[in-house]
Amino acid sequence: MANPHTARFWEVTSEKVEAAVRRIIEVSRPQQLILFGSYIRGETKVNSDLDILVVVPDDIKSPRQESVRIRRALRDILMPMDILVVPHGRWEQLKELPGTVYREAWMRGRIVYES
């Protein structure tokens, strides 16, 4: 069983979420940031993470490298995060595809930034 003091240390809080959103905007060129999952549904628990979809311009050569850059910039924000980076064109293809995390983000997520 997890130590309750350690679990609280890693807890997803609105302050950490706001800091993560600001930092992603600073280090990346997102077209959209979409939060989704348990945080948006108001169902976070001690072991919850923050689900973030980062829609980037199509000219980003490597979404994987962009994801690494974003993760490095967020390393001092102590909460578990799932960060999905997807080029805009691919996002348009995937967001309506049933059974995908992209559709979940599109249907139930919250856009917290749009350029």
N, C-alpha and C positions, 0 to 999 in steps of 0.2 A: 504494500500500500504506500502511496506517495506521502511524503511528509507534507502536512498542511501548510507549514510556513513556506516551504519551497514552492509549493503549488501556487500560493498567493503571489509570490514573487514573479511568476511567469503568467499571471492572469491577464486576460484580454480586458482592457479598460478603455473607456472613451478617450482618455488623455493619450494613451499609447496609440490608439487608432488614429486620432487627429495628427499626432506626430509622424506616424508612418505615412499618412496621406501627404502631408506637407513635404516630407523628405522625398517621396517618389516624384512629386511634381518638380522638385528642385533638381534631381539628378537625371531624370528621364525626360522624354518629350511625349508624354502620353496624350492621346486624343481623348481618351476616357479612362476613368478609374471607376470600377464597379465593385462594391462590397456585396458579398452574398453569404449564404450559409447561416449557421447558428447565431452569429452576432446580429445579423439583420433581422432574423426571426425572433430575437430576444430570448434565445434558448441556450445561452452560453453556460457552460459548467466549468468546473475547475480545470478540466483537461481539454477545453475547447481551444481551437485555433481561429485565426482570422483569415478568411478567404478573400483574396483580392485578385480581380481580373484587370490587367493593364493592357488596354488597346493602344498599340503604337502605330505610327505611320508605316506604310508599306515599304518605305525605303530603308527601314532598319534591316541591316543585312542578316543579323543572327538574333532571333528572339531569345535563344538560349544564353548568348553572351549578355544581352540586355538584362535578362533575369539575374544573372550572376552579379552584374553591376548594381542592380537594385538591392539584391540581398546583402551585398557588402555594405551598402550605404545604410541599411537598416540594422546592422548587426548589434548596435548598442541599444536598440529598442527591444527589451526583453519580454517577448511574447511569441508563441508559436504562430507562424504565418505560412499559408499556402499562397504562393504568388504565381499566377499564370500570366504569361506575356504572349500576346497574340497580335499579329499584324492586322490592320483594319480590314483588308480584303478577305482574309481568312475568317475573321470574326463575323463578317457579313454572311459567309458561307455556313458557318457552324452554329450560329446563335439560334436557329430554328430547328436544328437537328434533334429529334426526340431522344431522350435517354442520355444526354451529354451534360457535362458540367457547364458548358457554354449556354445551353438552353436554360438551365437552372439560374445562372447569373442574369440572363436576359429577362426571364419571366418574373423572377422573385428578388433580384438584386436591387441595389440602390446606387444610382450614379452619384458619386460624390465629387467628381471633377469632369469637366468637358471643355475642350478647347475649340 
